[in-house]
């Protein structure tokens, strides 16, 4: 499945985003909760069901709602973890949109502790199972949960692979001190999605949050070798959803940017053993 992530199309109105994704030949899009909220707020009477109809009408699907937060340090009571109302709302939106999964983040300022985090993740996964939505944990470079191996261990503790896994972002993978070798150690069934981006290895002391927005590059325009991550997964039989996440100017012309993302994605897929690496 070829995915056009919402991050690549930041600032583009939902209707233009969906239309550009369809014209550029993508199979799916991702939305952020903020985009869903904007859709509901822009015109009275709009519903999440209307947004799903827009996507369905374009011949697309929703790959994930990204991100869902609040699960990591959710309060605990004698009856168990109490997920915040906003977290539950995001999960409900994902189900209404027919999204296959949500992307779970540990936000800056949240201190990662394996035990409590696992409890919160387990609660999120259980809610997802009720709603028919899987959970993919995405470690990122300036989060307290930045290591791929640690995120994978959390996922294993929280539920079966079909219910909880990982989003592997090649830019974060390198900046967090890993790289293709770290991804090569993952069980392929735990990899729910891949986001490709190129760039350069950040210097010590770099503001990674800022560089994430400004220094990502299209695959082939840097030295991070994102194709190696996909090549290893494909060689082990992985055929999951793949997108290219490169943040650009807010509100950039939608169709040229969607087509640029599709060309970058196809370049990597062609590099990775031809048709055998193409996502199903």
Beta strands, then each sheet from edge to edge (+ up, - down):
strand 1: 2-4
strand 2: 28-31
strand 3: 61-68
strand 4: 75-77
strand 5: 80-82
strand 6: 101-104
strand 7: 134-137
strand 8: 164-169
strand 9: 191-196
strand 10: 241-244
sheet 1: 1+ 2+ 3+ 6+ 7+ 8+ 9+ 10+ 1+
sheet 2: 4+ 5-
end
